[in-house]
Every structure is written in C-alpha cells, then in structure tokens.
Amino acid sequence: MTPRFDRPVELLLIEDNPGDVRLIRGALAEARSPNNLHIVADGEKATAFLKRRGEFADAARPELVILDLNLPRKDGREVLAEIRADPELGRIPVVVLTTSDDEQDIVRAYELHASCYLTKPVDLEQFLETIRLIDEFWLTTVKLPRR
C-alpha cells in the first residue's frame, strides 16, 4: 500500500517515557506515510495542545492521537474523556498504546470510545513492529478526517 496523503499527517503522541518516545519517533521517521509528530509528556500539556491553549496556541490539529494511559499531572483516561466530550476533538481517532493489559483498563478505554487499545510489547522488535502496524493501518489504510 502507498500513503494516501499528499501532505504529512499531523500526529500527537502523548507519552511520558523518554525511551518509548525515542523508539516511536524513530519508527515513525521511517514510516511509509509522511507525518509531523508532536509530543507532549503529560496529560495537562496534552489538553493544552489539543485545545490550543498557552504555549500551544498555534498547535496543529492532530489527525491521530497516540495516547499512553499512565501519565503525570492528568491521567490518560481523563484526557481521552475530554477528547470525546469536545465536539471539535471528538472525531479524532485515539490509539491507546500503554503498558497495561489490565482488563479494567481495556474496558474503560473502550467505554471512553478509544479507537483501539494496544499493549506495548516488552520485546524491542515487537514494539517497533507495533508502531509500523499503527502506521500501516492508521496512516495508510484507513481514511482519516481531514483537519
């Protein structure tokens, strides 16, 4: 499959683990689909970015959000609930990518209308393959709403 966008896709990664950020950034830099990756490391900054407040007043509107659940300052579940409650943000697909494989976390994420729930693999190659599959599916196969 070939990328379907004639311009880079705006991605927002909400992740507080610097090692995971580095791996995801590297994998997406090699992705098939051109993308502009924006990164915030806590839930409060995520909300500010999404609502274009403060230092993020000129932020691009993401077309896809990759969200960790266990974040400082504001939990990822709260961020997901805020995204879904906002008419301007509610249509943005949200991929939950987290270490938790707890059934309650999975159920709660889907109750909050996560687009999908992925558990971060511990194995490096599997982790990178997961990011490649996110690119393949979300940025190459499915149709995302335009900004």
VOFI-990382 format. One line per field, with one value per residue: x, y, z of N, C-alpha, C, CB in turn; residue number from 1. Coordinates in steps of 0.1 Angstrom, whole numbers, plus 5000, padded with zeros to 4 digits. Glycine has a CB too. Example, Ala and Ser with C-alpha at 12.3 -4.5 7.8 and 13.67 -1.06 7.14 Angstrom:
2
n.X: [5132/5128] $
n.Y: [4943/4978] $
n.Z: [5078/5071] $
ca.X: [5123/5137] $
ca.Y: [4955/4989] $
ca.Z: [5078/5071] $
c.X: [5132/5129] $
c.Y: [4967/5000] $
c.Z: [5078/5079] $
cb.X: [5113/5141] $
cb.Y: [4955/4994] $
cb.Z: [5090/5057] $
nr: [1/2] $
! end
This chain:
147
n.X: [5008/5003/5011/4983/4980/4988/5003/5020/5008/4993/5003/4998/5016/5012/5030/5050/5073/5107/5123/5104/5093/5115/5119/5094/5094/5116/5107/5084/5097/5107/5085/5060/5042/5042/5047/5040/5052/5041/5048/5039/5044/5027/4994/4982/4995/4988/4961/4962/4976/4957/4935/4946/4959/4977/5011/5007/4991/4992/4992/4991/4962/4957/4955/4955/4958/4981/4980/4992/4982/4990/4999/5017/5004/4979/4958/4958/4933/4915/4922/4914/4886/4881/4887/4868/4845/4845/4832/4848/4871/4863/4860/4886/4907/4918/4944/4951/4981/4998/5013/4997/4979/4956/4923/4903/4913/4913/4886/4875/4888/4876/4850/4852/4854/4878/4897/4912/4930/4961/4986/5018/5045/5071/5094/5118/5118/5092/5079/5087/5075/5048/5045/5050/5028/5008/5013/5009/4982/4966/4976/4979/4960/4933/4908/4912/4896/4899/4918] $
n.Y: [4988/5023/5055/5076/5103/5135/5152/5157/5138/5149/5141/5134/5125/5113/5108/5098/5084/5087/5068/5053/5073/5079/5055/5054/5077/5073/5050/5060/5080/5065/5056/5047/5066/5101/5122/5146/5147/5154/5159/5155/5153/5149/5148/5173/5190/5178/5183/5211/5213/5200/5217/5240/5260/5284/5279/5263/5276/5279/5254/5225/5209/5176/5147/5121/5106/5092/5077/5073/5057/5060/5087/5116/5143/5146/5120/5096/5085/5105/5124/5112/5110/5138/5145/5130/5143/5168/5186/5195/5179/5153/5136/5128/5101/5080/5062/5040/5033/5015/5003/4987/4958/4953/4942/4959/4984/4982/4978/5002/5021/5015/5021/5048/5053/5048/5044/5022/4997/4991/4970/4978/4961/4942/4933/4946/4944/4936/4958/4978/4968/4970/4998/5002/4988/5005/5027/5015/5007/5030/5052/5046/5028/5032/5058/5090/5117/5149/5177] $
n.Z: [5000/4994/5008/5015/5017/5005/5018/5050/5077/5107/5138/5172/5199/5231/5257/5284/5288/5281/5267/5253/5237/5221/5207/5193/5179/5162/5148/5135/5119/5100/5087/5063/5056/5053/5081/5107/5138/5169/5203/5236/5272/5294/5308/5313/5295/5272/5270/5268/5244/5226/5229/5221/5238/5257/5255/5233/5215/5187/5178/5156/5145/5155/5135/5143/5174/5196/5226/5259/5289/5315/5328/5340/5360/5347/5341/5314/5309/5317/5298/5274/5279/5279/5253/5239/5248/5237/5210/5188/5190/5192/5170/5163/5158/5185/5195/5220/5235/5257/5287/5302/5306/5319/5324/5332/5325/5298/5292/5302/5286/5261/5268/5270/5244/5229/5199/5194/5213/5224/5238/5249/5236/5253/5241/5220/5191/5186/5197/5179/5156/5162/5161/5134/5124/5133/5118/5092/5093/5104/5091/5065/5055/5066/5062/5073/5089/5074/5085] $
ca.X: [5000/5011/5004/4972/4981/4997/5009/5022/4997/4996/5002/5001/5020/5011/5038/5059/5085/5116/5127/5093/5092/5126/5116/5082/5098/5124/5099/5076/5105/5109/5072/5056/5034/5048/5039/5045/5050/5041/5050/5037/5047/5018/4980/4978/5000/4980/4948/4966/4979/4945/4926/4953/4960/4990/5023/5002/4980/4993/4994/4984/4951/4961/4945/4955/4964/4986/4979/4995/4972/4996/5006/5017/4996/4965/4957/4954/4918/4909/4925/4905/4873/4880/4887/4855/4834/4847/4827/4858/4881/4857/4862/4900/4909/4927/4950/4957/4993/5001/5019/4987/4970/4945/4910/4895/4918/4908/4871/4873/4893/4866/4838/4855/4855/4891/4896/4918/4938/4973/4996/5032/5053/5083/5104/5121/5114/5077/5074/5088/5065/5035/5045/5049/5014/5000/5015/5003/4967/4960/4981/4980/4948/4920/4906/4911/4890/4909/4918] $
ca.Y: [5000/5035/5065/5082/5117/5143/5160/5149/5136/5155/5131/5138/5114/5117/5097/5104/5076/5091/5057/5049/5084/5078/5044/5057/5088/5066/5041/5069/5086/5055/5051/5049/5078/5113/5127/5156/5141/5164/5151/5160/5143/5148/5150/5187/5195/5172/5191/5224/5211/5198/5229/5252/5270/5288/5277/5256/5284/5278/5240/5219/5200/5163/5138/5109/5107/5080/5080/5064/5059/5063/5100/5125/5156/5142/5106/5094/5082/5118/5131/5105/5115/5152/5145/5125/5152/5180/5184/5197/5169/5140/5127/5124/5087/5079/5049/5038/5025/5016/4990/4980/4948/4950/4941/4971/4995/4979/4980/5016/5028/5014/5028/5062/5054/5047/5038/5009/4996/4982/4969/4979/4949/4944/4930/4957/4942/4936/4972/4986/4963/4976/5011/5000/4984/5017/5034/5008/5008/5043/5063/5041/5020/5038/5072/5099/5130/5160/5187] $
ca.Z: [5000/4994/5016/5008/5019/4997/5028/5062/5087/5120/5149/5186/5208/5245/5262/5293/5289/5271/5259/5244/5228/5212/5198/5185/5169/5152/5139/5126/5110/5089/5083/5049/5055/5059/5093/5116/5151/5180/5215/5250/5281/5305/5305/5312/5283/5261/5270/5263/5230/5219/5229/5216/5249/5262/5246/5222/5208/5173/5175/5145/5149/5151/5128/5150/5187/5203/5240/5270/5299/5328/5326/5352/5361/5344/5336/5301/5308/5317/5285/5265/5282/5275/5238/5234/5252/5230/5197/5179/5191/5193/5158/5161/5163/5196/5197/5233/5235/5271/5293/5310/5299/5328/5317/5336/5317/5284/5292/5305/5274/5251/5273/5266/5229/5223/5186/5196/5226/5222/5249/5245/5238/5260/5232/5211/5177/5186/5199/5166/5147/5166/5156/5120/5121/5135/5105/5081/5094/5106/5082/5051/5051/5069/5059/5085/5086/5072/5096] $
c.X: [5009/5003/4994/4971/4991/5005/5011/5010/5001/4993/5005/5004/5019/5017/5048/5072/5095/5121/5117/5092/5103/5123/5104/5086/5107/5116/5090/5084/5108/5096/5069/5049/5041/5040/5047/5042/5051/5041/5047/5039/5038/5004/4976/4983/4993/4967/4951/4968/4966/4936/4933/4954/4974/5001/5019/4992/4980/4995/4986/4973/4955/4950/4945/4963/4968/4987/4983/4985/4978/5005/5007/5008/4981/4965/4953/4939/4910/4911/4916/4891/4871/4879/4873/4843/4834/4842/4838/4869/4876/4859/4876/4901/4920/4932/4957/4969/4999/5007/5008/4980/4959/4932/4902/4900/4913/4894/4869/4877/4882/4853/4840/4857/4869/4889/4902/4927/4949/4982/5010/5040/5066/5095/5106/5116/5098/5072/5075/5078/5051/5034/5043/5035/5005/5001/5007/4988/4962/4964/4981/4966/4935/4920/4904/4904/4901/4907/4907] $
c.Y: [5012/5045/5072/5097/5124/5153/5152/5149/5142/5145/5137/5125/5119/5106/5104/5096/5080/5080/5053/5060/5083/5067/5047/5067/5081/5058/5049/5077/5078/5050/5054/5062/5090/5118/5138/5151/5152/5155/5159/5149/5142/5152/5164/5193/5190/5180/5204/5223/5210/5209/5242/5263/5272/5286/5269/5263/5282/5263/5235/5210/5185/5155/5124/5112/5093/5084/5069/5067/5064/5075/5108/5137/5154/5129/5105/5091/5095/5125/5125/5110/5129/5153/5141/5135/5165/5178/5186/5186/5155/5131/5123/5110/5087/5064/5048/5029/5026/5003/4982/4970/4944/4951/4954/4983/4994/4983/4995/5024/5027/5021/5043/5064/5055/5040/5024/5009/4986/4982/4970/4966/4952/4942/4941/4956/4942/4950/4979/4981/4968/4990/5011/4997/4996/5025/5028/5009/5022/5053/5059/5035/5028/5053/5080/5111/5141/5170/5197] $
c.Z: [5000/5003/5008/5009/5010/5005/5041/5071/5100/5131/5162/5194/5222/5253/5272/5294/5278/5262/5249/5233/5217/5202/5188/5175/5158/5142/5130/5116/5097/5083/5068/5046/5061/5071/5100/5130/5161/5193/5227/5260/5293/5300/5304/5299/5271/5259/5264/5248/5221/5218/5225/5226/5252/5251/5233/5213/5193/5169/5164/5152/5145/5144/5134/5163/5192/5217/5250/5281/5312/5326/5339/5350/5357/5337/5322/5299/5308/5304/5275/5267/5277/5259/5233/5238/5244/5215/5186/5178/5190/5182/5155/5166/5174/5197/5211/5231/5249/5275/5299/5301/5309/5321/5320/5328/5303/5283/5293/5292/5263/5255/5269/5251/5223/5209/5186/5208/5223/5234/5243/5247/5245/5251/5222/5197/5176/5188/5186/5156/5150/5161/5141/5116/5124/5123/5094/5081/5094/5096/5067/5046/5054/5064/5071/5080/5084/5083/5094] $
cb.X: [4991/5012/5015/4959/4983/4990/5001/5034/4993/4988/5011/4989/5034/4996/5045/5053/5082/5128/5130/5080/5094/5140/5112/5070/5107/5135/5090/5067/5118/5117/5061/5047/5020/5050/5037/5040/5059/5029/5064/5023/5061/5022/4972/4983/5016/4977/4942/4978/4988/4938/4920/4948/4952/4994/5034/4997/4982/5005/4992/4993/4937/4966/4949/4963/4954/4999/4964/5010/4965/5004/4999/5031/5002/4958/4948/4961/4914/4915/4940/4906/4870/4892/4898/4852/4836/4861/4816/4865/4888/4843/4857/4909/4914/4921/4961/4947/5003/4989/5030/4977/4978/4947/4903/4897/4933/4911/4864/4881/4906/4863/4836/4868/4846/4902/4903/4926/4929/4981/4993/5039/5056/5084/5101/5136/5119/5072/5083/5103/5065/5034/5057/5059/5010/5004/5030/5007/4963/4963/4995/4991/4948/4918/4894/4925/4880/4906/4931] $
cb.Y: [5000/5041/5075/5076/5121/5150/5174/5155/5121/5168/5118/5146/5108/5120/5089/5105/5061/5098/5045/5047/5098/5075/5032/5062/5099/5058/5032/5078/5090/5043/5058/5037/5077/5124/5115/5170/5129/5174/5144/5168/5145/5156/5143/5194/5192/5157/5192/5230/5199/5186/5230/5257/5265/5280/5270/5242/5298/5286/5231/5211/5203/5155/5137/5098/5114/5075/5084/5067/5046/5051/5108/5131/5166/5153/5097/5083/5073/5126/5129/5090/5114/5160/5135/5112/5155/5185/5193/5211/5171/5142/5134/5134/5078/5084/5045/5033/5030/5019/4994/4990/4936/4960/4929/4974/4995/4964/4973/5021/5023/4999/5026/5066/5065/5039/5047/5003/4991/4987/4956/4991/4942/4934/4917/4960/4929/4926/4978/4984/4947/4976/5019/4989/4973/5025/5036/4993/5000/5047/5067/5032/5007/5038/5073/5102/5135/5167/5194] $
cb.Z: [5012/4979/5021/5012/5033/4985/5031/5070/5088/5122/5146/5192/5204/5249/5251/5307/5288/5277/5268/5251/5235/5219/5206/5193/5177/5159/5147/5135/5116/5093/5091/5044/5061/5048/5102/5114/5154/5180/5216/5251/5286/5317/5315/5324/5281/5264/5283/5271/5227/5225/5243/5203/5261/5274/5253/5226/5211/5168/5188/5136/5143/5164/5113/5142/5198/5196/5243/5275/5302/5334/5315/5354/5352/5334/5345/5295/5320/5329/5281/5266/5297/5280/5232/5240/5267/5230/5194/5181/5204/5196/5146/5169/5152/5209/5186/5243/5224/5279/5303/5316/5295/5340/5322/5351/5317/5280/5303/5317/5269/5248/5288/5274/5224/5232/5176/5184/5238/5210/5257/5252/5224/5272/5224/5211/5172/5197/5210/5161/5147/5182/5160/5114/5130/5147/5102/5082/5106/5120/5086/5049/5058/5084/5049/5091/5097/5058/5096] $
nr: [1/2/3/4/5/6/7/8/9/10/11/12/13/14/15/16/17/18/19/20/21/22/23/24/25/26/27/28/29/30/31/32/33/34/35/36/37/38/39/40/41/42/43/44/45/46/47/48/49/50/51/52/53/54/55/56/57/58/59/60/61/62/63/64/65/66/67/68/69/70/71/72/73/74/75/76/77/78/79/80/81/82/83/84/85/86/87/88/89/90/91/92/93/94/95/96/97/98/99/100/101/102/103/104/105/106/107/108/109/110/111/112/113/114/115/116/117/118/119/120/121/122/123/124/125/126/127/128/129/130/131/132/133/134/135/136/137/138/139/140/141/142/143/144/145/146/147] $
! end
